[in-house]
Amino acid sequence: MLMLLTWTTLKPMTWPDRVTVLHKLRLMPTQDTDHFTLDVLILSELHRRPAARCQEESVLYDYKKGEKIPLRPFMVDKFRETFELQEKAKEKYGARVLDLHSRVQRLEKSSWDRPDAKEDMGCANPNS
């Protein structure tokens, strides 16, 4: 297997830090698929933010024939299963995010988005 890695964003990190690496299949593979793309997000646990985003392009290669070959059937099956699971998770958690966003908007409208609401800018010296 050959892999090409393309960095799109990279932010500095310092030791000690721990990272979480998340991969997502970009497209559902078919029986003819001879390559696949993974979108990658690397999260810094110390800084609590993305540290890097990249793309991995992987190709199955037969070195004896000197050419690309399609994914093997068991690989296609596992990648399809993974892709379907990630799509279900996207639906589930996407709906939860939308619900949370809606609840925050209602809270904002009931508190500081009222016509009679006044913004308190705060002041270190209460006599000024």
C-alpha positions as CSV (number, residue, x, y, z in Angstrom):
1,M,0.0,0.0,0.0
2,L,1.3,3.5,-0.9
3,M,0.2,6.5,1.1
4,L,0.4,10.2,0.3
5,L,-0.1,12.6,3.1
6,T,-1.1,16.2,2.5
7,W,-1.1,18.7,5.3
8,T,-3.5,21.5,5.1
9,T,-3.2,23.1,8.6
10,L,-0.5,22.7,11.2
11,K,-0.3,24.6,14.5
12,P,2.6,24.5,16.9
13,M,2.5,22.1,19.8
14,T,4.7,21.8,22.8
15,W,5.8,18.8,24.9
16,P,4.2,17.4,27.0
17,D,1.0,17.1,25.1
18,R,-1.2,14.2,24.2
19,V,-3.0,14.1,20.9
20,T,-6.2,12.4,19.6
21,V,-6.1,11.4,15.9
22,L,-9.5,11.1,14.1
23,H,-9.9,9.6,10.7
24,K,-12.9,9.8,8.4
25,L,-13.5,8.0,5.1
26,R,-14.3,10.6,2.5
27,L,-16.3,8.4,0.1
28,M,-17.9,4.9,0.3
29,P,-15.7,2.5,-1.6
30,T,-17.0,0.3,-4.4
31,Q,-15.7,-3.0,-5.8
32,D,-13.7,-1.0,-8.4
33,T,-12.0,1.3,-5.9
34,D,-8.2,1.3,-6.2
35,H,-7.6,4.1,-3.7
36,F,-9.3,5.8,-0.7
37,T,-9.1,9.1,1.0
38,L,-9.1,9.7,4.7
39,D,-9.7,13.2,6.2
40,V,-7.7,13.5,9.4
41,L,-8.0,15.7,12.4
42,I,-5.3,15.8,15.1
43,L,-6.5,17.3,18.4
44,S,-4.2,18.7,21.0
45,E,-5.5,17.7,24.4
46,L,-3.3,20.2,26.2
47,H,-4.5,23.2,24.1
48,R,-8.0,21.7,23.6
49,R,-8.0,22.6,19.9
50,P,-7.1,21.1,16.5
51,A,-3.4,20.9,16.1
52,A,-3.4,19.7,12.5
53,R,-5.7,18.8,9.6
54,C,-4.5,16.6,6.8
55,Q,-5.6,14.2,4.1
56,E,-4.3,10.7,3.5
57,E,-4.6,9.2,0.1
58,S,-3.9,5.5,0.1
59,V,-3.4,3.2,-3.0
60,L,-3.2,-0.5,-3.1
61,Y,-0.2,-1.4,-5.3
62,D,1.0,-4.7,-6.7
63,Y,4.8,-4.4,-6.9
64,K,5.2,-7.5,-9.0
65,K,2.8,-6.2,-11.7
66,G,3.9,-2.6,-11.2
67,E,0.4,-1.2,-11.1
68,K,-2.5,-0.2,-8.8
69,I,-5.0,-2.9,-7.9
70,P,-8.6,-2.6,-6.6
71,L,-9.3,-3.1,-2.9
72,R,-9.9,-6.7,-2.0
73,P,-13.5,-7.6,-1.2
74,F,-13.0,-8.0,2.5
75,M,-11.5,-4.5,2.6
76,V,-14.4,-3.0,0.6
77,D,-16.8,-4.7,3.1
78,K,-15.0,-3.3,6.1
79,F,-14.7,0.2,4.6
80,R,-18.4,0.2,3.7
81,E,-19.3,-0.9,7.2
82,T,-17.1,1.9,8.6
83,F,-18.5,4.5,6.3
84,E,-22.1,3.6,7.2
85,L,-21.3,3.8,10.9
86,Q,-19.7,7.2,10.5
87,E,-22.8,8.4,8.5
88,K,-25.1,7.2,11.3
89,A,-23.0,8.9,13.9
90,K,-23.0,12.1,11.8
91,E,-26.8,12.0,11.7
92,K,-27.2,11.3,15.4
93,Y,-24.7,13.8,16.7
94,G,-25.6,16.4,14.0
95,A,-29.1,16.3,15.3
96,R,-27.9,16.7,18.9
97,V,-25.8,19.7,17.9
98,L,-28.8,21.3,16.2
99,D,-30.9,20.7,19.2
100,L,-28.3,22.2,21.5
101,H,-27.9,25.2,19.2
102,S,-31.6,25.8,19.2
103,R,-31.8,25.6,23.1
104,V,-28.9,28.1,23.4
105,Q,-30.7,30.5,21.0
106,R,-33.9,30.2,23.1
107,L,-32.0,30.9,26.3
108,E,-30.3,33.9,24.7
109,K,-33.6,35.3,23.4
110,S,-35.2,34.9,26.9
111,S,-32.3,36.7,28.7
112,W,-30.3,39.3,26.8
113,D,-32.1,39.5,23.5
114,R,-35.2,41.1,25.1
115,P,-36.0,44.7,24.1
116,D,-35.7,45.8,27.8
117,A,-32.3,44.1,28.4
118,K,-29.4,46.4,29.2
119,E,-25.8,45.5,28.8
120,D,-23.6,45.9,31.8
121,M,-20.1,46.8,30.6
122,G,-18.6,46.4,34.1
123,C,-16.1,48.6,35.6
124,A,-13.1,48.1,38.0
125,N,-13.9,51.4,39.7
126,P,-17.6,51.6,40.7
127,N,-17.3,55.4,41.3
128,S,-16.4,56.3,37.8
